[in-house]
Amino acid sequence: RKLSLRQLRSCISTVMQDVFLFSDTIQENVMLGQKGNLNISDVRLASRDAQASEFIDRLSEQYDTVIGERGEFPSRGRLQSNTVLVLDDSTSALDMETEYAIQQTLTRLPHTTKLIIAHRISAVRHADEIIVLENGHIAERGTHEELLALHGL
């Protein structure tokens, strides 16, 4: 409540399920919203964390490659070292290996609050707390183990 809207927004990064890319370079798309705060090292780190660097490195112009709007790009979002990271079903379209690799990356962000919205239990299994919604209301909450013990939803 003490932060200005600008300060609050600068602390939050989002990774959506459906990625929208602008007709620009890969580097500019990754830096979106953080141009003044990120350099190429940050872009490379975010791309590595998003499991996209191997793909980008194989491109002839790498991070300077221009991509079109709604272009296919396997990163499924940007992982930035902000205070709050919101993942909105961002791993649902990924294969299990890539999802696991991204989950491992998330564990290496200990000072980041992660809000993970997901349909698959694998995306939230290791969360400190899982909140199960039913018809727009909280039906259950707890750790994965606690929820299993309830034999509920």
C-alpha positions as CSV (number, residue, x, y, z in Angstrom):
1,R,0.0,0.0,0.0
2,K,3.0,2.3,0.5
3,L,4.3,1.7,-3.0
4,S,3.3,3.8,-6.0
5,L,1.6,2.0,-8.9
6,R,4.8,2.4,-10.9
7,Q,6.9,0.9,-8.1
8,L,4.5,-2.0,-7.7
9,R,4.4,-2.8,-11.4
10,S,8.2,-2.7,-11.6
11,C,8.3,-5.5,-9.0
12,I,6.0,-7.9,-11.0
13,S,6.8,-10.0,-14.0
14,T,4.1,-12.1,-15.7
15,V,4.4,-15.2,-17.9
16,M,1.2,-15.9,-19.7
17,Q,0.0,-19.2,-21.3
18,D,-0.5,-17.5,-24.7
19,V,2.6,-15.6,-25.5
20,F,2.3,-12.5,-27.7
21,L,5.4,-11.3,-29.5
22,F,5.9,-8.0,-31.1
23,S,7.4,-7.6,-34.6
24,D,10.9,-6.8,-33.3
25,T,14.1,-8.6,-32.3
26,I,14.2,-11.4,-29.8
27,Q,16.2,-9.2,-27.5
28,E,13.6,-6.4,-27.6
29,N,10.8,-8.9,-27.0
30,V,12.6,-10.3,-23.9
31,M,13.4,-6.8,-22.6
32,L,9.8,-5.6,-23.0
33,G,8.8,-3.4,-20.2
34,Q,12.3,-3.5,-18.7
35,K,14.4,-1.9,-21.4
36,G,16.1,0.6,-19.0
37,N,16.8,-2.1,-16.4
38,L,18.1,-5.0,-18.5
39,N,21.3,-5.6,-20.6
40,I,22.2,-8.4,-23.0
41,S,23.5,-10.5,-20.1
42,D,20.1,-10.3,-18.4
43,V,18.4,-11.2,-21.7
44,R,20.7,-14.2,-22.1
45,L,20.0,-15.3,-18.5
46,A,16.2,-14.9,-18.9
47,S,16.4,-16.9,-22.2
48,R,18.4,-19.6,-20.6
49,D,16.0,-19.8,-17.7
50,A,13.0,-20.0,-20.1
51,Q,14.7,-22.9,-21.9
52,A,15.0,-20.8,-25.1
53,S,18.7,-20.0,-25.3
54,E,19.7,-23.2,-27.2
55,F,17.1,-22.4,-29.9
56,I,18.2,-18.7,-30.1
57,D,21.9,-19.6,-30.3
58,R,21.2,-21.7,-33.4
59,L,19.6,-18.7,-35.2
60,S,21.9,-16.9,-37.7
61,E,21.4,-13.5,-36.0
62,Q,20.7,-14.9,-32.5
63,Y,19.2,-12.2,-30.2
64,D,19.1,-9.8,-33.1
65,T,16.7,-12.1,-35.1
66,V,13.5,-10.2,-36.0
67,I,10.4,-12.2,-35.3
68,G,6.8,-11.4,-36.4
69,E,3.8,-10.8,-34.3
70,R,2.4,-14.0,-32.8
71,G,5.6,-15.8,-34.0
72,E,6.4,-19.2,-32.6
73,F,9.0,-19.0,-30.0
74,P,9.5,-21.7,-27.4
75,S,10.3,-19.7,-24.4
76,R,6.7,-19.3,-23.3
77,G,7.6,-16.1,-21.5
78,R,10.3,-14.2,-19.7
79,L,11.7,-15.1,-16.3
80,Q,13.0,-11.9,-14.8
81,S,14.5,-11.4,-11.3
82,N,11.7,-9.4,-9.9
83,T,10.1,-9.6,-6.5
84,V,6.9,-11.2,-7.7
85,L,6.6,-13.6,-10.7
86,V,3.1,-14.5,-11.9
87,L,2.8,-17.6,-14.1
88,D,-0.6,-17.9,-15.6
89,D,-0.8,-21.5,-16.8
90,S,2.4,-20.8,-18.6
91,T,3.7,-24.4,-18.8
92,S,0.5,-26.1,-19.9
93,A,1.6,-26.3,-23.6
94,L,5.1,-27.5,-22.7
95,D,6.4,-31.0,-22.8
96,M,7.2,-32.6,-19.4
97,E,11.0,-32.2,-19.7
98,T,10.8,-28.5,-20.5
99,E,8.3,-28.0,-17.7
100,Y,10.6,-29.7,-15.3
101,A,13.6,-27.6,-16.4
102,I,11.6,-24.4,-15.8
103,Q,10.4,-25.7,-12.4
104,Q,14.1,-26.2,-11.5
105,T,14.8,-22.7,-12.6
106,L,12.0,-21.4,-10.3
107,T,13.6,-23.1,-7.3
108,R,16.8,-21.1,-8.0
109,L,14.8,-17.9,-7.4
110,P,14.5,-18.0,-3.6
111,H,13.8,-14.3,-3.0
112,T,11.0,-14.2,-5.6
113,T,7.4,-14.7,-4.7
114,K,5.8,-17.0,-7.3
115,L,2.1,-17.0,-7.9
116,I,1.4,-20.0,-10.2
117,I,-2.0,-20.4,-11.8
118,A,-2.3,-23.9,-13.3
119,H,-4.6,-26.8,-14.2
120,R,-1.9,-29.5,-13.9
121,I,-0.9,-30.6,-10.4
122,S,2.7,-31.0,-11.7
123,A,3.0,-27.2,-12.0
124,V,2.2,-26.6,-8.3
125,R,3.1,-29.8,-6.6
126,H,6.1,-28.2,-4.7
127,A,4.4,-25.0,-3.8
128,D,4.4,-23.8,-0.2
129,E,0.6,-23.5,-0.5
130,I,-1.9,-24.7,-3.1
131,I,-5.3,-23.0,-3.2
132,V,-8.0,-25.1,-5.0
133,L,-10.8,-23.1,-6.5
134,E,-14.3,-24.5,-7.3
135,N,-17.0,-22.3,-8.8
136,G,-15.0,-19.2,-8.0
137,H,-14.5,-19.9,-4.3
138,I,-11.7,-21.5,-2.3
139,A,-12.6,-25.1,-1.8
140,E,-9.4,-26.4,-0.2
141,R,-5.9,-25.1,0.6
142,G,-2.7,-26.6,1.9
143,T,0.5,-28.3,0.7
144,H,0.3,-31.1,-1.8
145,E,0.6,-33.7,0.9
146,E,-2.1,-32.0,3.1
147,L,-4.5,-31.9,0.1
148,L,-3.8,-35.6,-0.7
149,A,-4.6,-36.5,2.9
150,L,-8.0,-34.8,2.7
151,H,-9.1,-37.1,-0.2
152,G,-11.0,-34.1,-1.5
153,L,-10.9,-32.3,-4.8
